[in-house]
Amino acid sequence: MSEEPEAEVTEEETDAEEEQAPQEGLQEGDFVRLAYTARTVESDDLVDTTDAEVAEEEGIDDEGRDFEPRTIVLGAGHIFESVEDDIYGEDVGTEGTVVVPSEEAFGEYDPEEVRTVSADKIDEDDRYPGANVQVDGQQGYVETIIGGRARVDFNHPLAGDDIEYDYEVVEEVDDRTEQAEGLLGMYIDADLDMWIETDEEEEENEDGETETVEKETLYIEATPQLSMNQQWMFQKQQIAQDIIDRLDLDRVIVQETIDGGMGGMMGGMGGMMGGAGEADLEEALEDADVDEEELVEELEAEADEE
């Protein structure tokens, strides 16, 4: 009896089997809490850190931010791609060091991005070497300024620098509210109360009939800092959509609580600011780069007109 020839396994079948096989370790789309410190390779300058001790040593611990591991989504561009590649397939507790080349980090240094512009395009208060300026919508810093001409470098300050990235995967984040907090924290540095609820609502279907549907909703309690945050004001639709897509939610509702009883001028302002106290108001104005004295003068002028 003759033996049957063995069936050949095609490359396509091998790829299909590999795709069906469960992948081990952390993968794209996983939420993790990551501790890290990034420094330039050549000069050892600090780029970013989640370590409070490192922040204190570098004298940046008074910037009003919390230095603690951050919740990120692997594959979402929250960290350098080289670091993500080093984490894929690993487990919680993994530590590593990755050197991120300049072209992947903040780009190569381009001498053509150093240009001479008219000093009239720069605010008078910023006409000095080292000043960070914006000219024709581009961010840069002044190298020299002579007479009516300024030499401005429009490269990123870290352009041309390789970055050494030390990291530790602290934990995998499964709680969806914590995931939402981490996603929002990638855009806005604010401590916000939020929670997820499933609501029932009446909706009209395609046949014109009313039916009860469930809406999984992320609720966010607004604060003065959030309401006056420029990135939130201009990008809240995109930010909310990112959260909806990644957490498979139906919607995001941002709600504002206004407390009364403050009375007088500050009572009116407190209502406008969502019930903020004086300290919260000052902090909100500072974050929004608003001159509080000028704002008060305008409000008093309006009150006089009334």
BAFI-3210 file (N, C-alpha, C; in Angstrom, 3 decimals, decimal comma, padded with zeros to 6 digits):
// residues 306
n [1|2|3|4|5|6|7|8|9|10|11|12|13|14|15|16|17|18|19|20|21|22|23|24|25|26|27|28|29|30|31|32|33|34|35|36|37|38|39|40|41|42|43|44|45|46|47|48|49|50|51|52|53|54|55|56|57|58|59|60|61|62|63|64|65|66|67|68|69|70|71|72|73|74|75|76|77|78|79|80|81|82|83|84|85|86|87|88|89|90|91|92|93|94|95|96|97|98|99|100|101|102|103|104|105|106|107|108|109|110|111|112|113|114|115|116|117|118|119|120|121|122|123|124|125|126|127|128|129|130|131|132|133|134|135|136|137|138|139|140|141|142|143|144|145|146|147|148|149|150|151|152|153|154|155|156|157|158|159|160|161|162|163|164|165|166|167|168|169|170|171|172|173|174|175|176|177|178|179|180|181|182|183|184|185|186|187|188|189|190|191|192|193|194|195|196|197|198|199|200|201|202|203|204|205|206|207|208|209|210|211|212|213|214|215|216|217|218|219|220|221|222|223|224|225|226|227|228|229|230|231|232|233|234|235|236|237|238|239|240|241|242|243|244|245|246|247|248|249|250|251|252|253|254|255|256|257|258|259|260|261|262|263|264|265|266|267|268|269|270|271|272|273|274|275|276|277|278|279|280|281|282|283|284|285|286|287|288|289|290|291|292|293|294|295|296|297|298|299|300|301|302|303|304|305|306]
n.u [000,849|000,660|002,150|000,441|001,146|002,562|000,675|001,323|002,238|001,171|002,526|000,609|-001,213|000,352|000,742|-001,906|-002,412|-000,645|-001,807|-004,199|-003,348|-003,161|-001,755|000,940|001,604|001,840|000,004|-000,820|-003,218|-003,653|-004,120|-001,833|-000,041|002,667|005,912|008,509|011,598|013,067|015,918|018,270|020,720|023,328|023,800|022,595|020,329|017,232|014,247|011,613|009,701|008,242|008,879|008,934|011,139|013,227|012,235|012,342|015,100|015,864|014,700|012,117|009,819|007,861|005,977|003,288|002,198|001,415|003,784|003,875|003,386|002,050|-001,043|-001,280|-002,052|-001,056|000,278|-001,103|000,301|001,107|003,562|007,020|007,525|009,592|009,871|007,385|007,572|009,497|008,108|005,966|004,673|005,829|005,546|003,692|005,696|007,980|011,096|013,049|015,476|015,641|017,081|016,044|016,159|016,986|015,511|013,131|012,345|012,336|012,882|015,282|017,896|017,382|019,077|017,952|015,707|016,350|015,863|015,923|013,966|011,667|011,934|009,631|007,678|007,768|006,793|007,411|008,280|009,525|011,824|014,631|017,648|017,070|014,403|011,190|009,169|006,428|006,016|004,328|002,621|004,362|006,337|009,244|012,635|014,481|017,615|019,517|019,267|019,356|019,148|016,516|016,122|015,714|017,151|015,771|015,261|013,492|013,438|012,558|013,338|014,688|015,487|017,474|018,570|019,261|017,280|017,381|015,463|014,234|012,208|009,421|006,942|004,306|001,696|-001,166|-004,014|-007,279|-009,728|-012,346|-013,022|-010,646|-009,142|-010,353|-009,681|-006,922|-006,723|-007,875|-006,047|-003,844|-004,276|-005,051|-003,938|-005,406|-007,231|-009,972|-013,316|-014,885|-017,121|-018,653|-021,773|-024,738|-027,368|-030,915|-032,881|-035,510|-035,943|-036,507|-036,963|-035,954|-038,372|-040,047|-041,048|-041,185|-038,666|-036,980|-033,649|-030,268|-027,691|-024,347|-022,491|-019,934|-019,490|-018,295|-017,229|-017,233|-014,715|-013,462|-010,846|-010,902|-012,913|-011,703|-009,476|-007,429|-006,807|-008,838|-011,073|-010,826|-010,543|-012,334|-014,301|-012,848|-011,254|-013,179|-014,298|-012,162|-011,955|-014,492|-014,302|-012,125|-012,926|-015,292|-017,763|-021,005|-021,392|-020,110|-020,630|-020,265|-020,646|-021,667|-021,551|-023,209|-022,937|-024,822|-025,176|-022,860|-022,902|-022,949|-020,371|-018,358|-019,991|-021,452|-019,357|-018,500|-020,657|-020,517|-018,122|-018,669|-019,134|-016,725|-014,297|-012,426|-009,681|-009,673|-010,600|-008,533|-006,505|-007,573|-007,709|-005,018|-004,086|-005,391|-004,183|-005,210|-005,715|-006,557|-007,140|-007,790|-010,046|-011,813|-012,099|-013,466|-015,855|-016,833|-017,247|-019,292|-021,265|-021,665|-022,750|-025,193]
n.v [-001,191|002,091|005,052|008,043|011,245|013,889|016,729|019,946|022,809|025,966|029,330|031,235|029,811|029,323|031,941|032,524|030,728|031,699|034,164|033,366|032,112|032,601|035,594|036,103|037,888|041,506|043,520|045,428|047,940|047,356|048,676|050,182|051,003|053,064|053,639|055,971|057,468|059,836|060,868|063,012|061,524|062,484|064,844|064,265|065,561|066,092|064,955|064,031|062,719|060,354|060,074|061,159|061,710|062,077|064,322|066,163|066,288|067,470|069,884|070,434|069,914|071,601|072,311|071,992|069,572|066,069|063,681|060,614|057,142|056,782|056,207|054,594|053,790|051,055|051,237|053,470|055,717|057,092|056,833|056,564|054,712|052,798|052,146|051,009|048,735|047,349|046,603|045,009|041,744|041,309|041,131|042,421|044,285|044,231|045,726|048,095|049,552|051,800|053,205|055,873|056,890|060,110|060,847|059,498|060,468|063,610|064,548|065,179|067,645|070,526|072,714|074,550|075,364|077,441|080,726|084,122|086,764|089,550|091,784|092,997|091,132|089,929|090,069|092,977|092,510|090,089|090,290|089,243|087,242|083,756|083,837|082,333|082,219|082,923|082,867|083,684|081,540|079,486|077,868|078,920|079,812|082,708|083,329|085,352|088,940|091,773|095,102|095,629|092,967|089,497|086,435|083,357|080,159|077,508|074,834|071,953|072,174|069,860|068,668|066,525|065,158|062,026|059,917|058,497|056,083|054,994|052,536|051,084|048,640|049,018|048,110|046,403|048,005|047,462|048,436|050,361|053,013|053,998|053,677|055,597|057,908|057,852|058,175|060,738|062,139|062,158|064,279|066,455|067,940|067,485|066,958|065,134|064,230|061,286|058,858|055,774|054,974|053,072|054,151|054,314|055,203|056,776|056,302|057,035|054,625|053,350|052,741|054,610|054,083|054,228|053,217|051,658|052,237|051,357|053,394|053,572|055,508|057,888|059,942|063,148|065,323|068,681|071,202|074,491|074,663|072,797|073,870|076,218|075,392|075,564|073,599|071,744|073,360|073,776|071,233|069,385|067,770|065,963|064,775|063,581|061,793|060,062|058,803|057,565|055,771|054,102|052,963|051,836|053,184|054,835|057,540|060,695|062,669|065,840|067,443|070,311|071,691|074,177|076,127|078,117|081,084|082,519|085,215|088,777|090,336|088,318|086,179|086,164|085,711|083,268|081,623|081,761|080,458|077,902|077,467|077,900|078,409|081,165|080,542|078,474|079,917|081,772|079,997|078,853|081,077|081,637|079,307|079,617|081,774|084,351|087,733|088,497|090,940|092,614|091,274|091,577|094,354|094,721|093,376|094,923|097,318|096,594|096,098|098,682|099,930|098,680]
n.w [000,000|-000,968|000,388|001,330|-000,025|001,953|002,891|001,618|003,457|003,081|002,828|003,351|004,934|007,180|008,128|008,757|010,829|012,741|013,236|014,419|016,708|020,204|021,459|023,609|026,666|027,019|024,714|021,725|022,325|024,972|028,268|030,389|033,406|033,493|034,588|034,142|033,036|031,012|029,247|027,517|025,448|024,912|026,493|028,897|029,807|031,460|030,045|030,499|033,249|035,555|038,100|041,358|042,998|041,181|039,880|041,961|042,416|040,036|040,268|039,376|040,673|041,496|039,665|039,680|038,860|039,170|039,973|039,067|038,113|034,797|033,117|030,095|026,649|024,869|021,644|020,894|020,392|022,612|023,808|022,753|019,732|019,650|022,323|022,874|021,214|022,610|024,845|024,040|024,314|026,736|030,389|033,262|035,500|034,080|033,286|031,501|029,201|026,603|023,752|021,998|018,731|017,332|015,043|015,399|017,810|018,467|016,016|013,350|013,441|011,605|009,693|007,946|009,157|010,730|010,635|009,353|010,441|010,375|013,071|013,854|013,814|016,208|019,582|021,553|024,197|023,952|022,545|022,702|023,043|023,309|023,957|023,843|021,064|018,824|015,454|012,616|013,083|013,773|016,242|017,961|018,981|019,905|018,535|017,944|017,901|016,016|015,464|013,298|012,664|013,351|014,334|014,217|015,599|014,496|014,964|016,978|020,447|021,274|018,985|017,010|019,137|020,587|022,655|025,837|027,360|030,254|031,705|033,541|033,668|035,571|036,243|034,796|033,573|034,193|035,065|033,862|034,394|035,456|033,176|031,548|032,978|032,624|029,816|029,441|030,924|029,244|027,650|029,264|032,218|034,937|037,925|037,991|038,830|037,802|036,329|035,229|033,908|033,147|031,343|030,826|028,097|026,168|022,747|019,294|016,834|013,519|012,370|013,359|015,815|019,390|021,584|024,369|025,084|026,008|027,245|027,528|029,535|030,096|032,763|033,532|035,986|035,766|036,267|037,223|036,186|034,101|032,431|031,573|030,308|027,532|025,589|026,036|025,465|022,696|021,627|022,647|021,465|019,841|021,825|023,505|021,653|021,176|023,675|023,769|021,590|022,311|024,713|024,109|024,525|024,657|024,890|026,165|028,963|030,185|033,134|035,008|038,201|039,958|042,711|044,976|047,081|047,645|047,280|046,401|044,412|044,070|044,334|041,974|040,184|041,141|040,499|037,735|037,351|038,054|040,794|042,111|044,683|046,180|046,083|044,174|041,995|041,533|040,860|038,564|036,867|036,631|035,351|032,946|031,874|032,339|033,143|036,265|037,569|035,467|034,529|036,714|036,719|034,296|034,833|036,943|035,616|033,885|035,768|036,770|034,540|034,355]
ca.u [000,000|001,522|001,923|-000,068|002,114|002,217|000,141|002,218|001,691|001,498|002,913|-000,628|-001,776|001,207|000,418|-003,247|-002,293|000,020|-002,762|-005,207|-002,739|-003,209|-000,480|001,256|002,143|001,154|-000,144|-001,428|-004,557|-003,684|-003,882|-000,848|000,563|004,085|006,843|009,604|012,433|013,704|017,001|019,050|021,887|024,602|023,990|021,931|019,295|015,944|013,181|010,346|009,793|007,101|009,495|008,925|012,500|013,979|011,700|012,862|016,533|016,020|014,095|010,886|008,734|006,902|005,271|001,867|001,751|001,710|004,801|003,514|003,215|000,948|-001,816|-001,183|-002,555|-000,020|-000,110|-001,890|001,195|001,330|004,996|007,781|007,268|010,659|009,580|006,259|008,072|010,243|007,149|005,078|005,016|006,353|004,547|003,754|006,939|009,107|011,867|013,904|016,080|015,618|017,587|015,170|016,935|016,446|014,502|011,864|011,994|011,889|013,303|016,656|018,071|017,368|019,628|017,100|014,643|016,841|015,597|015,922|012,636|011,557|011,691|008,267|006,811|007,972|006,353|008,540|008,765|010,236|012,923|015,931|018,109|016,553|012,961|010,311|008,302|005,617|006,076|003,533|002,056|005,414|007,010|010,697|013,284|015,352|019,054|020,114|018,427|020,173|018,346|015,159|016,110|015,909|017,485|014,894|015,414|012,174|013,560|012,195|014,533|015,394|015,771|018,843|018,987|018,783|016,693|017,447|014,160|014,163|010,802|008,934|005,502|003,892|000,517|-002,125|-005,200|-008,500|-010,888|-012,622|-012,972|-009,220|-008,708|-010,834|-008,852|-005,618|-006,854|-008,068|-004,801|-002,892|-004,570|-005,271|-003,413|-006,419|-007,799|-011,404|-014,183|-015,603|-017,663|-019,370|-023,105|-025,594|-028,643|-031,988|-033,530|-036,485|-035,495|-037,338|-036,205|-036,112|-039,787|-040,824|-041,568|-040,366|-038,160|-036,014|-032,280|-029,268|-026,576|-023,232|-022,074|-018,894|-019,789|-017,136|-017,615|-016,408|-014,089|-013,024|-009,629|-011,270|-013,690|-010,852|-008,310|-007,517|-006,840|-010,180|-012,019|-010,727|-010,457|-013,111|-015,004|-011,890|-010,842|-014,295|-014,456|-011,085|-012,346|-015,637|-013,846|-011,213|-013,606|-016,552|-018,856|-021,979|-021,289|-019,452|-021,382|-019,532|-021,655|-021,156|-022,344|-023,111|-023,417|-025,176|-024,956|-021,604|-023,292|-022,147|-019,593|-017,711|-021,040|-021,711|-018,226|-018,469|-021,625|-019,993|-017,010|-019,061|-019,094|-015,352|-013,898|-011,455|-008,409|-009,870|-010,727|-007,205|-005,756|-008,135|-007,287|-003,587|-003,939|-005,931|-003,419|-006,135|-005,392|-007,738|-007,472|-008,465|-011,368|-012,638|-012,417|-014,490|-017,110|-017,318|-017,725|-020,588|-022,220|-021,964|-023,613|-026,528]
ca.v [000,000|003,268|006,124|009,289|012,363|014,873|017,983|021,079|023,930|027,202|030,480|031,892|029,026|029,552|033,276|032,469|030,027|032,602|035,203|032,776|031,716|033,685|036,254|036,172|039,137|042,759|043,721|046,686|048,164|047,150|049,826|049,885|052,118|053,031|054,566|056,168|058,676|059,997|061,868|063,063|060,641|063,210|065,804|063,749|066,494|065,449|065,246|063,822|061,681|060,133|059,813|062,374|061,980|062,648|065,670|067,007|066,480|068,357|071,171|070,671|069,321|072,639|072,735|071,785|068,296|064,903|062,806|059,239|056,371|057,255|055,207|054,815|052,710|050,600|051,353|054,681|056,848|057,814|056,761|056,315|053,394|051,875|051,690|050,085|047,479|046,663|046,138|043,979|040,369|041,241|041,075|043,446|044,187|044,340|046,970|048,134|050,808|051,882|054,448|056,286|057,772|061,464|060,957|059,010|061,263|064,972|064,898|065,599|069,093|071,037|074,080|075,436|075,845|078,651|081,744|085,532|087,360|090,928|091,892|093,479|089,971|089,427|091,000|093,746|091,895|088,841|090,570|088,997|085,880|082,715|083,958|081,471|083,105|082,350|083,723|083,133|080,258|078,534|078,084|078,888|080,636|083,731|083,122|086,696|090,008|092,946|096,098|095,214|091,589|088,489|085,077|082,495|078,718|076,887|073,419|071,584|072,309|068,576|068,116|066,028|064,433|060,683|059,912|057,241|055,943|053,934|052,349|049,907|048,411|048,868|047,246|046,493|048,705|046,838|049,235|051,265|054,408|054,345|053,817|056,905|058,923|057,848|058,752|062,178|062,684|062,349|065,571|067,524|067,667|067,958|065,915|065,241|063,125|060,708|057,531|055,203|054,467|052,643|054,858|053,905|056,364|056,524|056,777|056,637|053,786|053,638|052,578|055,661|053,600|054,576|052,052|051,949|051,807|051,587|054,249|053,504|056,910|058,369|061,255|063,901|066,510|069,794|072,110|075,719|074,412|072,128|074,783|077,272|074,788|075,881|072,383|071,188|074,230|073,664|069,853|068,478|066,792|064,923|064,073|062,730|060,719|059,106|058,029|056,746|054,695|053,160|052,288|051,313|053,861|055,468|058,996|061,341|063,824|066,698|068,194|071,385|071,971|075,578|076,342|079,497|081,505|083,232|086,623|089,896|090,233|087,023|085,186|086,092|085,067|081,869|080,906|081,668|079,533|076,571|077,332|077,861|079,280|082,184|079,902|077,778|080,925|082,300|078,954|078,711|082,238|081,492|078,265|080,091|082,957|085,478|088,758|088,585|092,340|093,134|090,664|092,203|095,709|094,620|092,999|096,076|098,299|096,108|096,295|100,109|100,259|098,199]
ca.w [000,000|-001,088|001,358|000,767|000,132|002,981|002,346|001,789|004,219|002,367|003,656|003,784|006,029|008,345|008,640|009,351|012,116|013,678|013,620|015,281|017,976|021,194|021,692|025,035|027,164|026,714|023,282|021,296|022,849|026,428|029,137|031,436|034,152|033,140|035,245|033,203|033,041|029,701|029,236|026,288|025,553|024,871|027,593|030,101|030,250|031,698|029,082|031,189|034,276|036,446|039,402|042,183|043,485|040,056|039,671|043,034|042,151|038,877|040,589|038,613|041,466|041,894|038,465|039,850|038,321|039,995|039,397|039,387|036,876|033,963|032,378|028,650|025,809|023,952|020,243|020,649|020,195|023,864|024,067|021,527|019,141|020,043|023,685|022,750|020,646|023,664|025,860|023,481|024,654|028,103|031,453|034,304|036,262|033,156|033,251|030,327|028,757|025,149|023,178|020,903|017,841|017,215|013,987|015,940|018,997|018,161|014,660|013,083|013,431|010,235|009,657|007,162|010,037|011,398|009,627|009,749|010,263|010,838|014,511|014,050|013,985|017,567|020,617|022,098|025,435|023,633|021,618|023,338|022,776|024,187|024,158|023,057|020,303|017,759|014,273|011,509|013,487|014,107|017,516|017,877|019,998|019,320|018,688|018,026|017,367|015,723|014,770|012,973|012,196|014,403|013,888|015,010|015,376|014,554|015,304|018,344|021,303|021,413|017,655|016,867|020,336|020,900|023,991|026,601|028,008|031,259|032,039|034,256|033,550|036,967|036,306|033,711|034,057|033,670|035,451|032,744|034,850|035,514|031,791|031,085|033,637|031,963|028,482|029,558|031,446|028,158|027,038|030,240|033,555|035,882|038,773|037,745|039,233|036,670|036,568|034,091|034,245|032,039|031,441|029,926|027,501|025,115|021,447|018,162|015,909|012,097|012,006|013,996|017,092|020,555|022,310|025,436|024,758|027,047|026,855|028,475|029,564|031,007|033,326|034,022|036,751|035,302|037,231|036,543|035,419|032,854|031,597|031,033|029,667|026,110|024,781|026,170|024,778|021,250|021,150|023,488|020,634|019,474|023,039|023,920|020,677|021,427|024,851|023,369|020,711|022,978|025,823|023,575|025,201|023,777|024,950|027,311|029,446|031,112|033,868|035,851|039,394|040,360|044,073|045,269|048,459|047,872|047,432|045,906|043,191|043,964|044,151|040,543|039,529|041,553|039,685|036,382|037,341|038,508|042,243|042,580|045,770|045,753|045,734|042,919|040,950|041,232|040,173|037,230|036,081|036,357|034,347|031,668|031,484|032,349|034,117|037,122|037,844|034,281|034,491|037,748|036,264|033,260|035,483|037,711|034,645|033,416|036,873|036,833|033,411|034,692]
c.u [000,886|001,143|001,414|000,941|001,624|001,733|001,106|001,510|002,140|001,869|001,686|-001,248|-000,977|000,899|-000,933|-003,210|-001,652|-000,934|-003,801|-004,646|-002,771|-001,818|-000,252|001,802|001,317|001,150|-000,772|-002,867|-004,672|-003,409|-002,894|-000,463|002,067|004,845|008,037|010,380|013,162|014,722|017,670|020,320|023,167|024,823|023,328|020,920|017,969|014,929|011,824|010,540|008,461|007,578|009,595|010,326|013,359|013,535|012,250|014,343|016,765|015,377|012,844|009,671|007,689|006,095|003,773|001,332|002,135|002,722|004,537|003,331|001,961|000,261|-001,756|-001,783|-001,449|-000,542|-000,875|-001,011|001,445|002,798|005,700|007,569|008,334|010,429|008,416|006,728|008,823|009,307|006,278|005,588|005,553|005,197|004,697|005,006|008,167|009,764|012,769|014,472|016,160|016,200|016,755|015,949|016,219|015,352|013,143|011,386|011,458|012,412|014,774|016,726|018,206|017,870|018,742|015,926|015,106|016,763|015,644|014,561|012,678|011,241|010,279|007,284|006,880|007,519|007,561|009,125|009,584|011,415|014,266|016,338|017,562|015,053|012,209|009,276|007,477|005,579|005,338|003,037|003,065|006,074|008,517|011,303|014,324|016,811|019,764|019,090|019,284|019,336|016,936|015,053|016,386|016,203|016,725|015,083|014,046|012,247|013,010|013,450|015,342|015,656|017,236|019,346|018,402|018,320|016,825|016,219|014,196|012,714|010,581|007,421|004,980|002,699|-000,294|-003,416|-006,436|-009,752|-011,129|-012,634|-011,527|-008,658|-009,115|-009,999|-007,491|-005,670|-007,009|-006,786|-003,726|-003,074|-004,534|-004,742|-004,379|-006,968|-009,321|-012,137|-014,920|-016,056|-018,435|-020,700|-023,801|-026,975|-029,648|-032,716|-034,510|-035,959|-036,444|-036,499|-036,507|-037,566|-040,679|-041,430|-040,619|-039,952|-037,146|-034,657|-031,355|-028,122|-025,489|-022,496|-020,932|-019,290|-018,493|-017,651|-016,672|-015,861|-013,735|-011,788|-009,941|-011,969|-012,814|-009,586|-008,423|-007,584|-008,221|-011,189|-012,012|-010,772|-011,353|-013,873|-014,079|-011,458|-011,929|-014,467|-013,387|-011,430|-013,496|-015,179|-013,025|-011,890|-014,958|-017,739|-019,839|-021,830|-020,498|-020,290|-020,526|-020,555|-021,006|-022,109|-022,115|-023,735|-023,733|-024,760|-023,659|-021,841|-022,371|-021,423|-018,991|-018,739|-021,357|-020,590|-018,173|-019,447|-021,111|-018,911|-017,384|-018,928|-017,689|-015,147|-012,839|-010,149|-008,523|-009,937|-009,364|-006,390|-006,240|-007,691|-005,819|-003,353|-004,373|-005,195|-004,335|-005,712|-006,624|-008,135|-008,230|-009,881|-012,303|-013,047|-013,531|-015,848|-017,710|-017,889|-019,109|-021,645|-022,632|-022,931|-025,046|-027,187]
c.v [001,243|004,333|007,375|010,404|013,353|016,161|019,118|022,201|025,229|028,301|031,198|031,169|029,231|030,894|033,269|031,795|030,918|033,682|034,660|032,397|032,874|034,263|036,415|037,546|040,345|043,010|045,074|046,780|047,964|048,475|049,411|051,168|051,988|054,082|054,738|057,443|058,716|061,130|061,870|062,246|061,443|064,079|065,382|064,745|065,748|065,916|065,136|062,713|061,547|059,928|061,112|062,720|062,597|064,085|066,629|067,307|067,481|069,721|071,480|070,130|070,348|073,142|072,467|070,503|067,166|064,023|061,389|058,488|056,782|056,084|055,552|053,606|052,317|050,669|052,605|055,909|057,661|057,803|056,469|054,877|052,375|051,313|050,701|048,728|046,665|046,040|044,995|042,574|040,195|041,246|042,254|043,207|044,302|045,713|046,944|049,513|050,775|053,222|054,761|057,241|059,095|061,574|060,445|059,879|062,633|065,482|065,271|067,126|069,558|072,477|075,059|075,969|077,013|079,783|083,153|086,128|088,804|090,932|092,367|092,330|089,382|090,488|091,691|093,107|090,636|089,065|090,485|087,546|084,887|082,757|082,969|082,357|082,295|083,328|083,030|081,726|079,184|078,899|077,991|079,670|081,533|083,391|084,466|087,698|091,267|093,915|095,588|093,779|090,638|087,151|084,112|081,038|078,066|075,374|073,184|071,691|071,023|067,920|067,704|065,226|063,018|060,692|058,529|057,159|054,740|053,780|051,112|049,824|048,073|047,928|047,382|047,070|048,109|047,649|050,319|052,730|054,874|054,502|055,182|058,029|059,013|058,480|060,261|062,846|062,860|063,714|066,716|067,091|068,263|066,763|066,033|064,011|062,614|059,299|057,085|054,625|053,997|053,250|054,255|055,138|055,923|057,131|056,287|055,839|054,132|053,545|053,639|055,251|053,978|053,311|052,501|051,381|052,130|052,409|054,137|054,839|057,123|059,769|061,880|065,138|067,653|070,597|073,398|075,501|073,739|073,101|075,831|076,727|074,944|074,632|071,735|072,027|074,000|072,229|068,891|067,433|065,640|064,099|063,098|061,560|059,653|058,207|057,076|055,536|053,651|052,385|051,711|051,863|054,417|056,983|059,415|062,546|064,566|067,574|069,169|071,613|073,416|075,729|077,821|079,879|082,224|084,722|087,594|089,572|088,857|085,926|085,024|085,396|083,601|081,054|080,704|080,611|078,168|076,408|077,314|078,796|080,244|081,553|079,178|078,765|081,465|081,278|078,784|079,852|082,128|080,465|078,763|081,322|084,165|086,451|088,988|090,033|092,948|092,577|091,312|093,602|095,687|094,296|094,168|097,140|097,913|096,330|097,747|100,514|099,829|099,070]
c.w [000,000|-000,070|000,642|000,977|001,178|002,315|002,628|002,556|003,548|003,355|004,188|004,965|007,305|008,976|009,334|010,710|013,163|014,154|014,598|016,644|018,958|021,443|023,191|025,397|026,738|025,208|022,996|021,792|024,343|027,146|030,225|032,163|034,014|033,940|034,308|033,521|031,711|029,774|027,865|026,487|025,709|026,103|028,901|030,669|030,400|030,658|029,750|032,215|035,000|037,876|040,209|042,681|042,397|039,810|040,719|042,812|041,025|039,108|039,811|039,371|041,886|040,704|038,533|039,255|039,271|039,272|039,890|038,077|036,127|033,270|030,894|027,929|024,836|022,515|019,899|020,439|021,444|024,283|022,748|021,044|019,543|021,439|023,660|022,236|021,697|024,705|025,342|023,818|026,059|029,111|032,395|035,154|035,392|033,253|032,029|030,071|027,241|024,733|021,937|020,001|017,606|016,165|014,445|017,100|018,591|016,825|014,566|013,106|011,990|010,219|008,891|007,987|010,906|010,382|010,223|009,429|010,747|012,337|014,812|014,259|015,394|018,557|021,243|023,346|025,174|022,693|022,331|023,064|023,813|024,385|023,267|022,371|019,300|016,610|013,138|011,828|013,841|015,426|017,325|019,012|019,334|019,607|018,868|017,498|017,235|014,901|014,547|012,500|013,359|013,756|014,791|014,604|015,574|014,756|016,706|019,202|021,457|020,064|017,570|018,054|020,365|022,358|024,629|027,498|028,937|031,695|032,900|034,056|034,948|037,100|035,032|034,281|033,388|033,985|034,408|033,162|034,950|034,108|031,236|031,688|032,966|030,592|028,543|030,049|030,393|027,497|028,050|031,598|034,573|036,648|038,728|038,280|038,008|037,011|035,338|034,584|032,972|032,244|030,456|029,415|026,416|023,814|020,365|017,185|014,459|011,648|012,645|015,319|018,219|021,288|023,357|025,065|025,914|026,481|027,918|028,414|030,549|031,453|033,854|034,744|036,379|036,474|036,494|035,689|034,085|031,915|030,924|030,387|028,153|025,241|024,837|025,386|023,277|020,737|021,912|022,679|020,272|020,680|023,481|022,959|020,856|022,607|024,506|022,555|021,458|024,108|025,402|024,359|024,173|023,758|026,177|027,688|030,467|031,815|034,842|037,015|039,809|041,736|044,270|046,670|048,707|047,984|046,745|044,612|043,001|043,821|042,680|039,811|039,888|040,752|038,278|036,283|037,896|040,002|042,805|043,747|045,290|045,319|044,403|041,757|040,543|040,452|038,738|036,320|035,705|035,269|032,978|031,152|031,336|033,446|034,988|037,428|036,671|034,187|035,489|037,319|035,215|033,866|036,286|036,784|034,126|034,491|036,983|035,728|033,666|035,757]
res [m|s|e|e|p|e|a|e|v|t|e|e|e|t|d|a|e|e|e|q|a|p|q|e|g|l|q|e|g|d|f|v|r|l|a|y|t|a|r|t|v|e|s|d|d|l|v|d|t|t|d|a|e|v|a|e|e|e|g|i|d|d|e|g|r|d|f|e|p|r|t|i|v|l|g|a|g|h|i|f|e|s|v|e|d|d|i|y|g|e|d|v|g|t|e|g|t|v|v|v|p|s|e|e|a|f|g|e|y|d|p|e|e|v|r|t|v|s|a|d|k|i|d|e|d|d|r|y|p|g|a|n|v|q|v|d|g|q|q|g|y|v|e|t|i|i|g|g|r|a|r|v|d|f|n|h|p|l|a|g|d|d|i|e|y|d|y|e|v|v|e|e|v|d|d|r|t|e|q|a|e|g|l|l|g|m|y|i|d|a|d|l|d|m|w|i|e|t|d|e|e|e|e|e|n|e|d|g|e|t|e|t|v|e|k|e|t|l|y|i|e|a|t|p|q|l|s|m|n|q|q|w|m|f|q|k|q|q|i|a|q|d|i|i|d|r|l|d|l|d|r|v|i|v|q|e|t|i|d|g|g|m|g|g|m|m|g|g|m|g|g|m|m|g|g|a|g|e|a|d|l|e|e|a|l|e|d|a|d|v|d|e|e|e|l|v|e|e|l|e|a|e|a|d|e|e]
***
